[in-house]
Amino acid sequence: MSKPSRIKPALGKDNAWWWEQASQGVLAIQRCSSCKTLRHPPRPMCGACRSLEWDFVTASGKGRICSYTVLHHPQFPGYEYPLIIVLVDLEEGTRFTSQLVGCAPEDVDFDLPVEMVMHEDPDGFKLPVFKLAGAA
């Protein structure tokens, strides 16, 4: 019996472009074309100026842990627990929520530098996650 896969996101006209960028290894951050405000997760309207026009920037993937939590339950198939979920202040000036991989929960702390790595599931699904900066 094969291992269950991760729960996949629902794709729509407002976020499919983002997942396409992720599938190419790019951490994309949506940017308002009018006022240049960055926003994540992607959405149709700028919260700052209400413009519907946007493009995106490619993020460096570097940042610092702003906050974190360690999830033990509920346990869904396709994930390895405990999950360390981090809120990252990206260098570009916006925040990004993701998983921290490659370390133990007791090694996580606020303001630690992190860098994005692209995780790929056995079925080819790609998802940006983070690791502690300098970690193998």
C-alpha positions in Angstrom: 0.0 0.0 0.0 1.4 3.4 -1.0 1.8 6.3 1.5 -1.0 8.8 1.3 -0.1 12.1 -0.3 -0.3 15.6 1.1 -3.6 17.5 0.9 -3.5 19.6 -2.3 -4.7 23.2 -2.4 -7.9 24.2 -4.2 -6.8 26.1 -7.4 -8.8 29.0 -8.7 -8.2 32.1 -10.9 -6.7 34.0 -7.9 -4.1 31.5 -6.9 -3.3 29.1 -9.7 -0.6 31.4 -11.0 1.2 31.2 -7.6 1.2 27.4 -7.6 2.5 27.4 -11.2 5.4 29.5 -10.0 6.0 27.2 -7.1 6.0 24.2 -9.5 8.9 26.0 -11.3 10.8 26.5 -8.0 9.9 30.2 -7.6 8.7 31.8 -4.4 6.4 34.5 -5.9 5.0 37.4 -3.9 2.1 39.3 -5.4 2.6 43.0 -5.8 0.0 45.7 -6.4 0.7 47.5 -9.7 -0.6 50.8 -8.4 0.9 51.2 -4.9 3.5 48.4 -5.0 2.3 46.8 -1.7 3.3 43.2 -1.4 0.7 40.7 -0.3 0.6 37.0 0.5 -1.5 34.9 0.2 -2.6 36.0 -3.3 -5.9 37.8 -3.6 -7.7 39.7 -6.2 -7.7 43.2 -4.6 -5.0 45.3 -2.9 -5.9 45.9 0.7 -4.1 49.2 0.7 -5.4 50.9 -2.4 -8.1 48.5 -3.7 -6.5 48.2 -7.1 -7.3 45.0 -9.0 -4.1 45.3 -11.0 -1.0 43.3 -9.9 2.2 41.6 -10.9 4.6 39.6 -8.7 8.2 39.7 -7.5 10.4 36.7 -7.0 11.4 36.5 -3.4 14.9 35.7 -2.3 13.5 33.1 0.2 15.5 34.6 3.0 14.0 35.9 6.2 13.7 35.6 9.9 11.2 33.6 12.1 8.6 36.1 13.4 6.5 33.4 15.2 6.1 29.7 15.2 4.0 26.8 16.6 4.5 23.0 16.8 1.6 20.9 15.6 1.1 17.4 17.0 -2.6 16.9 16.4 -4.7 16.4 14.4 -2.6 14.2 12.3 -3.5 14.1 8.6 -2.1 11.4 6.2 0.8 12.5 4.1 2.5 14.6 6.8 5.3 13.8 9.2 4.6 15.0 12.8 5.4 17.1 14.7 5.0 19.9 12.1 6.9 23.1 12.8 4.9 26.0 11.3 6.6 29.3 11.0 5.6 32.9 10.2 8.6 34.3 8.3 9.4 38.0 7.9 10.8 37.9 4.3 13.6 40.2 3.3 11.2 41.7 0.7 9.0 43.1 3.5 6.1 40.8 3.7 5.3 37.7 5.8 4.9 34.1 4.7 3.6 31.1 6.6 5.1 27.7 5.9 6.7 24.7 7.4 10.2 24.6 9.0 12.0 21.4 8.1 15.3 19.8 9.0 15.4 20.6 12.7 13.9 19.6 16.0 11.1 21.7 17.6 13.5 22.5 20.5 15.9 24.1 18.1 13.4 26.7 16.9 13.3 30.3 18.3 12.2 33.7 17.4 14.3 35.8 15.0 16.4 32.9 13.7 17.4 33.4 10.1 15.8 31.0 7.6 15.9 30.3 3.9 13.4 28.7 1.6 13.9 25.3 0.0 11.4 23.8 -2.4 10.0 20.5 -1.1 8.8 18.0 -3.7 6.4 15.2 -2.9 6.7 11.8 -4.6 3.9 12.8 -7.0 5.8 15.9 -8.1 3.8 18.5 -6.1 6.1 21.3 -5.1 5.8 23.4 -1.9 8.1 26.1 -0.5 9.2 25.3 3.0 12.0 26.8 5.1 15.1 25.6 6.9 17.4 27.3 9.4 19.9 29.4 7.4 23.2 27.5 7.0 21.6 24.1 7.8 22.4 21.3 5.5 
